[in-house]
Amino acid sequence: MSERGQVSVMACALVLLLVLAGFLIGIMGGIDSAGANAQRAADTAALAAGQRLSSDPAAAVADLRSAAGDAARDNGGRLVSLTQLSEDGLPSGVEVSVAVDGEHPVRARARVRVEFTAAEPVGSFRPVDLHGLTGRAAVVAAAAAQVGWPYVWGGESRAEGGFDCSGLVDYAFTAAGASLAGRPTAADLWRMGRPVAAAALQPGDLVFVGTGGGAPHHVGIYVGEGTVLSAPHTGARVGYSPLAYGGWDGYASLLPAAPAPLDDPVSVAARRSGVPGHVLAAELRMGLASDPAAAAAALARAQAAHPGSLEQALAAQLGSASAAALVLRDGGGAGVGLSGAVRLVPVPHGGVDADGGAEPLPAASAHAPGGRPAGPAAAGSSWSDDVGTALDAGGHTAEQLGERGRAVPLQAAAALQHLSRFGLTALGGLLPDPDWRDAVNLVGSIWDTYSAVRDVMAAAAAGGLELSGVGLWAARFSVLGGALSTGLFAAQAYSARRSRDRVGYGLMAAGSAATTAGLMTAGGSLLAIGATTSVVPPVGLTLIAVGAGICVTGYLVRHPEWCRGAVRIGARALDVAWRAQTAPVRAVASVAAGAADRARSLASSVPTPW
């Protein structure tokens, strides 16, 4: 009420704004609840598709879509799109978009990451998928997969920790589909074989040491290129050695005569670097390497650093434990147990649906930018000035209510985080004295400048400030209020009689325009009714901070006495500080001066003979 008993235009405007804010908050609460339901449906759909992918990395997209669609329907949603994600051509996760139809149609996104792990069977050595190889080529490939295992006398199972020479031969023939009777020793293999000349050796034939007495004690597998693969002796590992350096004195074949298998580049590279050929071939098949020699050399270095675990060596070579597990599965086949850990991960900004349509992305919580300055109210101001102040106050109030989004209930958001700032906004609109209103609004604008600068620093690394739920609607309301206040402040600047009022109102109009433009940098998703999220980039947050600072400057221009008063107070504070800091020095100087005066007085009172 005014002194004449008239109802203040400012009070009426604030009442209308509070009613409108209550209506908007009710709508936003419903939308936020729908958004939470959509996000839950999207999360469960993504997890269901991720579980399907973790059980079968080669699963078709149609199978993933079916699993995700069922989970979305069970949670009241509708699967809109599904994209299978990959890293280096390998499956790494799933991203889905789910819509919840109803009074407030909302769409949400979710993404899961699948990280694979491999487990080789405990009771046997490395399984190997021969990929259609048979005969001699299959024997050589099965044996080459065991490169790196330690020698253990009598070893024929993984539980024993390694192979002996005849155990390696027995395993290779069994894996190739040419099982040998019993568990033959080197001597048994010599008796079972058909003697061949050294010059006639073919890959898959056996070489022996100690045949002169009829009972050889060591055996290896000839793999071609004058190279033998064997488990040599205690303290060594399964590996390659030249035929000429092994002391081999007998040669035999357990396989029927057949043309020698072709020596492919992958096998040659594996032999020369001494690495398991099956995983090297898997890397080439899966597109993780293109040069067999370079890949083999890299794997050899990794195995030297991790001699006890092929999976760790592959992870070090490829830079990914998940890729290493997939390589082991491809090289080892169904004998390698594969499992996947599925977890929800944030959806990056600017995602695209599988059908190519860009869509705003959801976030678990929303934060509104803190850069909305309260509008001014000057002595002798018109109704338009009061309305401008009310619009800015309403916009700022909406931002504060939306600051926490889903993190806290709507009714508690302002009370928990911004009760003090909201109090300043209310004082700036309701105080009867215009100068006091301007003073309170100046403090609020300084507060907003600090908040906006803090948001800029926090969001710079994240690529922007994400808005969703109530925070998004608050930002939309703030854009409307900021645009209207810009026009009203500009009108005040045009009609003001004093030059400082024209400059001050002009700065306020420019500040409101800057903060509004800062919010608008979020793009069309800020105003699109169907959008569920929007991102204010760092440049937009910078504009908001600059706009709040310009509004502060506008208040100071309209009230130069505040600047003069601040200077006087600052000067007095500096004088007091200076006096306090120099008091000990001045006290000592005073005491010293008194002592000097007394000494001079005493000296002058002493009689002299002249």
LOSEMI-499559 format. One record per residue (C-alpha): x, y, z. Coordinates in steps of 0.1 Angstrom, whole numbers, padded with zeros to 4 digits, always signed. Example, Ala and Ser with C-alpha at 12.3 -4.5 7.8 and 13.67 -1.06 7.14 Angstrom:
// LOSEMI-499559
+0123-0045+0078 +0137-0011+0071 
This chain:
// LOSEMI-499559
+0000+0000+0000 +0012+0035-0007 +0008+0064+0017 -0025+0073+0000 -0038+0038+0005 -0034+0028-0031 -0023-0007-0040 +0013-0007-0054 +0017-0018-0090 +0048-0036-0079 +0029-0056-0053 +0002-0066-0078 +0028-0077-0103 +0046-0098-0077 +0013-0115-0067 +0004-0122-0103 +0039-0137-0108 +0037-0159-0078 +0003-0172-0090 +0018-0179-0124 +0049-0195-0109 +0027-0218-0088 +0008-0228-0120 +0041-0234-0139 +0056-0254-0110 +0026-0277-0110 +0030-0283-0147 +0068-0287-0144 +0063-0312-0116 +0042-0334-0138 +0067-0331-0166 +0096-0339-0142 +0078-0370-0130 +0072-0381-0165 +0109-0375-0172 +0119-0397-0143 +0096-0425-0156 +0111-0422-0190 +0146-0423-0177 +0138-0454-0157 +0124-0471-0187 +0154-0461-0208 +0178-0474-0181 +0161-0508-0179 +0159-0511-0217 +0196-0503-0221 +0206-0528-0193 +0185-0556-0209 +0201-0550-0243 +0236-0549-0226 +0230-0582-0209 +0221-0598-0242 +0252-0584-0258 +0274-0595-0229 +0262-0631-0233 +0268-0630-0271 +0291-0604-0286 +0280-0615-0321 +0243-0609-0312 +0223-0593-0340 +0210-0558-0335 +0175-0572-0340 +0180-0594-0309 +0193-0564-0289 +0163-0544-0300 +0139-0571-0290 +0154-0574-0255 +0153-0536-0250 +0118-0532-0264 +0104-0558-0239 +0121-0541-0210 +0108-0507-0221 +0072-0519-0224 +0074-0535-0190 +0082-0501-0175 +0056-0482-0194 +0078-0469-0222 +0082-0474-0260 +0116-0481-0276 +0123-0454-0302 +0158-0463-0313 +0188-0485-0304 +0224-0482-0314 +0250-0508-0308 +0283-0491-0298 +0317-0502-0308 +0354-0494-0301 +0380-0503-0327 +0353-0523-0344 +0345-0544-0313 +0312-0543-0295 +0314-0521-0264 +0279-0512-0254 +0244-0501-0263 +0225-0467-0264 +0187-0465-0265 +0161-0439-0267 +0128-0445-0250 +0095-0425-0251 +0068-0424-0225 +0035-0412-0240 +0007-0396-0220 -0003-0362-0207 +0034-0351-0208 +0051-0371-0236 +0088-0374-0227 +0118-0390-0243 +0149-0402-0225 +0182-0418-0234 +0204-0443-0217 +0237-0459-0225 +0254-0490-0211 +0290-0501-0214 +0299-0538-0217 +0333-0548-0206 +0342-0584-0214 +0363-0609-0195 +0376-0643-0207 +0381-0675-0186 +0400-0704-0200 +0390-0739-0187 +0408-0748-0155 +0415-0785-0164 +0431-0780-0198 +0454-0758-0218 +0445-0730-0242 +0415-0739-0263 +0419-0731-0300 +0394-0726-0327 +0410-0740-0358 +0386-0721-0381 +0382-0750-0405 +0418-0763-0405 +0423-0800-0407 +0452-0825-0409 +0487-0813-0407 +0477-0776-0406 +0454-0782-0377 +0481-0801-0357 +0505-0772-0362 +0480-0745-0353 +0469-0764-0321 +0505-0767-0310 +0513-0731-0319 +0485-0719-0296 +0504-0732-0266 +0536-0711-0271 +0546-0697-0238 +0535-0725-0214 +0563-0736-0190 +0578-0771-0193 +0566-0795-0165 +0579-0831-0166 +0549-0854-0172 +0527-0824-0177 +0495-0830-0197 +0469-0808-0180 +0467-0772-0170 +0463-0782-0134 +0499-0795-0135 +0511-0760-0147 +0526-0769-0180 +0535-0794-0207 +0563-0819-0212 +0574-0827-0247 +0551-0857-0254 +0522-0840-0236 +0524-0811-0261 +0523-0836-0290 +0494-0855-0275 +0474-0823-0270 +0480-0810-0305 +0469-0842-0321 +0438-0844-0299 +0428-0808-0306 +0432-0814-0343 +0408-0844-0342 +0435-0871-0346 +0435-0884-0310 +0463-0908-0300 +0458-0940-0280 +0465-0936-0243 +0490-0910-0232 +0521-0918-0253 +0556-0910-0242 +0583-0899-0267 +0594-0936-0271 +0557-0946-0277 +0554-0919-0304 +0586-0931-0321 +0573-0967-0323 +0539-0954-0335 +0553-0933-0363 +0564-0939-0398 +0601-0930-0403 +0608-0902-0428 +0640-0886-0440 +0650-0852-0426 +0648-0837-0461 +0613-0850-0465 +0599-0835-0433 +0565-0817-0436 +0546-0795-0410 +0530-0819-0385 +0558-0845-0385 +0577-0854-0353 +0614-0851-0346 +0632-0870-0318 +0663-0871-0297 +0678-0904-0286 +0666-0928-0313 +0699-0946-0315 +0690-0968-0286 +0654-0973-0299 +0638-0954-0270 +0641-0916-0276 +0636-0893-0246 +0626-0861-0263 +0601-0852-0291 +0590-0820-0310 +0568-0810-0338 +0582-0798-0371 +0562-0767-0382 +0580-0757-0414 +0608-0733-0425 +0634-0754-0407 +0617-0748-0373 +0606-0771-0345 +0580-0764-0318 +0586-0782-0285 +0585-0781-0247 +0623-0783-0243 +0633-0788-0207 +0627-0778-0171 +0630-0740-0167 +0621-0733-0203 +0588-0726-0221 +0570-0740-0251 +0586-0723-0281 +0603-0725-0314 +0639-0735-0322 +0659-0742-0354 +0658-0778-0366 +0696-0778-0370 +0703-0768-0333 +0682-0793-0314 +0703-0825-0317 +0674-0842-0334 +0685-0877-0347 +0652-0893-0357 +0621-0882-0378 +0587-0898-0380 +0552-0891-0392 +0519-0901-0376 +0498-0885-0403 +0491-0898-0438 +0511-0883-0466 +0496-0852-0481 +0506-0819-0497 +0524-0796-0474 +0500-0769-0460 +0505-0734-0472 +0527-0713-0450 +0506-0682-0444 +0521-0648-0433 +0504-0649-0399 +0520-0683-0390 +0554-0671-0402 +0552-0639-0381 +0541-0659-0351 +0571-0683-0354 +0596-0655-0359 +0584-0636-0329 +0576-0666-0307 +0540-0658-0300 +0508-0679-0300 +0496-0680-0335 +0459-0684-0327 +0455-0650-0310 +0477-0633-0336 +0454-0646-0363 +0424-0634-0343 +0438-0599-0341 +0441-0598-0379 +0406-0613-0384 +0390-0587-0360 +0407-0558-0376 +0428-0549-0346 +0460-0552-0366 +0469-0551-0403 +0506-0560-0403 +0513-0595-0389 +0550-0589-0383 +0544-0557-0363 +0515-0572-0343 +0536-0603-0335 +0565-0581-0324 +0542-0561-0301 +0527-0592-0286 +0561-0606-0280 +0571-0575-0260 +0539-0577-0240 +0544-0614-0233 +0579-0607-0220 +0564-0582-0195 +0535-0606-0186 +0549-0642-0190 +0523-0658-0168 +0491-0646-0184 +0483-0644-0221 +0452-0623-0213 +0473-0597-0195 +0498-0597-0223 +0470-0591-0249 +0455-0564-0227 +0489-0546-0225 +0493-0549-0263 +0458-0538-0273 +0453-0513-0245 +0420-0528-0235 +0412-0558-0212 +0378-0561-0230 +0394-0564-0264 +0419-0589-0250 +0390-0611-0238 +0373-0609-0272 +0405-0619-0290 +0409-0649-0267 +0373-0659-0274 +0378-0656-0312 +0410-0675-0311 +0399-0701-0286 +0363-0706-0297 +0336-0719-0274 +0362-0734-0251 +0369-0700-0237 +0342-0688-0213 +0332-0652-0220 +0313-0629-0196 +0305-0592-0196 +0301-0566-0169 +0272-0542-0178 +0270-0508-0163 +0251-0476-0170 +0273-0447-0182 +0265-0410-0189 +0252-0403-0224 +0275-0377-0241 +0260-0344-0253 +0249-0342-0289 +0240-0379-0294 +0222-0391-0325 +0195-0417-0328 +0200-0447-0349 +0176-0433-0374 +0198-0402-0377 +0176-0378-0357 +0194-0356-0332 +0177-0355-0298 +0184-0338-0265 +0199-0361-0239 +0187-0366-0203 +0207-0361-0172 +0204-0374-0137 +0202-0339-0122 +0197-0304-0135 +0214-0272-0127 +0202-0237-0138 +0227-0209-0144 +0229-0184-0116 +0232-0153-0136 +0197-0136-0135 +0201-0101-0120 +0172-0085-0103 +0158-0055-0120 +0160-0019-0107 +0134+0003-0091 +0143+0040-0089 +0128+0070-0072 +0101+0084-0093 +0100+0053-0116 +0070+0044-0136 +0049+0013-0136 +0071-0001-0164 +0101+0000-0142 +0083-0019-0115 +0071-0045-0140 +0107-0049-0153 +0119-0055-0117 +0091-0080-0111 +0098-0099-0143 +0135-0102-0135 +0127-0112-0099 +0102-0139-0111 +0127-0152-0136 +0154-0155-0109 +0129-0172-0085 +0121-0198-0111 +0158-0205-0117 +0163-0210-0080 +0134-0234-0078 +0148-0254-0107 +0184-0253-0096 +0184-0288-0080 +0160-0305-0105 +0154-0341-0095 +0180-0340-0067 +0155-0327-0041 +0117-0322-0041 +0104-0290-0057 +0090-0277-0025 +0124-0278-0008 +0147-0267-0036 +0146-0229-0028 +0146-0234+0009 +0176-0258+0009 +0199-0239-0015 +0188-0204-0023 +0167-0191+0006 +0190-0162+0012 +0191-0152-0025 +0153-0155-0028 +0150-0132+0003 +0171-0106-0014 +0148-0108-0045 +0117-0103-0024 +0132-0073-0005 +0143-0058-0039 +0107-0058-0050 +0088-0050-0018 +0108-0024+0001 +0090+0010+0001 +0121+0031-0003 +0134+0030-0040 +0170+0036-0029 +0169+0007-0005 +0153-0014-0033 +0182-0005-0056 +0207-0013-0029 +0193-0047-0022 +0191-0054-0060 +0227-0044-0063 +0237-0069-0037 +0216-0096-0056 +0233-0087-0089 +0268-0090-0073 +0257-0124-0060 +0245-0134-0094 +0278-0124-0110 +0297-0145-0086 +0274-0175-0092 +0276-0172-0130 +0314-0170-0129 +0315-0201-0107 +0292-0219-0131 +0315-0209-0160 +0345-0224-0142 +0327-0256-0132 +0312-0262-0167 +0342-0254-0188 +0357-0289-0184 +0323-0306-0189 +0316-0287-0222 +0286-0268-0208 +0258-0267-0182 +0231-0292-0187 +0195-0284-0180 +0166-0308-0177 +0133-0312-0159 +0123-0282-0138 +0156-0265-0145 +0149-0265-0182 +0114-0249-0177 +0129-0223-0153 +0154-0213-0180 +0126-0210-0205 +0107-0187-0181 +0139-0167-0175 +0143-0161-0212 +0108-0147-0215 +0113-0125-0184 +0147-0114-0195 +0135-0104-0230 +0106-0083-0216 +0129-0066-0190 +0154-0057-0217 +0126-0039-0236 +0113-0022-0205 +0147-0010-0193 +0155+0002-0227 +0122+0023-0227 +0132+0037-0193 +0166+0047-0207 +0149+0064-0236 +0125+0084-0214 +0148+0092-0185 +0155+0129-0180 +0189+0126-0162 +0218+0115-0182 +0231+0091-0155 +0196+0075-0154 +0197+0070-0192 +0232+0054-0189 +0222+0033-0159 +0190+0020-0174 +0209+0014-0207 +0234-0007-0189 +0206-0027-0172 +0190-0033-0206 +0223-0044-0220 +0229-0067-0190 +0195-0083-0193 +0200-0087-0230 +0234-0104-0224 +0220-0128-0199 +0190-0137-0222 +0214-0142-0251 +0236-0164-0229 +0206-0187-0222 +0196-0187-0258 +0230-0201-0268 +0215-0235-0257 +0198-0235-0291 +0163-0247-0302 +0161-0274-0275 +0157-0246-0249 +0123-0236-0264 +0112-0268-0281 +0083-0281-0260 +0091-0317-0267 +0128-0314-0256 +0137-0329-0223 +0172-0315-0219 +0193-0286-0231 +0229-0276-0227 +0241-0240-0222 +0277-0239-0236 +0306-0221-0218 +0302-0191-0241 +0266-0187-0230 +0275-0189-0193 +0302-0163-0199 +0275-0140-0214 +0253-0146-0183 +0282-0136-0161 +0290-0105-0182 +0254-0095-0182 +0251-0097-0144 +0283-0076-0141 +0269-0050-0165 +0237-0047-0143 +0259-0041-0113 +0276-0013-0132 +0242+0002-0141 +0232+0004-0105 +0264+0021-0096 +0260+0046-0124 +0225+0055-0112 +0238+0059-0076 +0273+0076-0078 +0269+0085-0041 +0273+0049-0033 +0307+0049-0051 +0317+0080-0033 +0306+0065+0000 +0324+0033-0007 +0356+0053-0015 +0353+0073+0017 +0347+0041+0037 +0376+0024+0020 +0399+0054+0027 +0388+0054+0063 +0394+0016+0066 +0428+0020+0050 +0437+0049+0074 +0425+0028+0104 +0445-0002+0092 +0476+0020+0086 +0473+0035+0121 +0469+0000+0136 +0499-0014+0118 +0521+0016+0125 +0511+0021+0161 +0540+0002+0176 +0565+0021+0155 +0549+0054+0164 +0549+0045+0201 +0586+0035+0200 +0594+0067+0181 +0575+0088+0207 +0593+0071+0236 +0626+0076+0218 +0619+0113+0212 +0609+0118+0249 +0641+0101+0260 +0662+0122+0237 +0645+0154+0250 +0651+0143+0286 +0688+0136+0279 +0692+0170+0263 +0676+0186+0293 +0698+0168+0318 +0729+0176+0297 +0720+0213+0297 +0716+0214+0335 +0750+0201+0343 +0773+0231+0353 +0804+0237+0333 +0836+0255+0343 +0833+0279+0315 
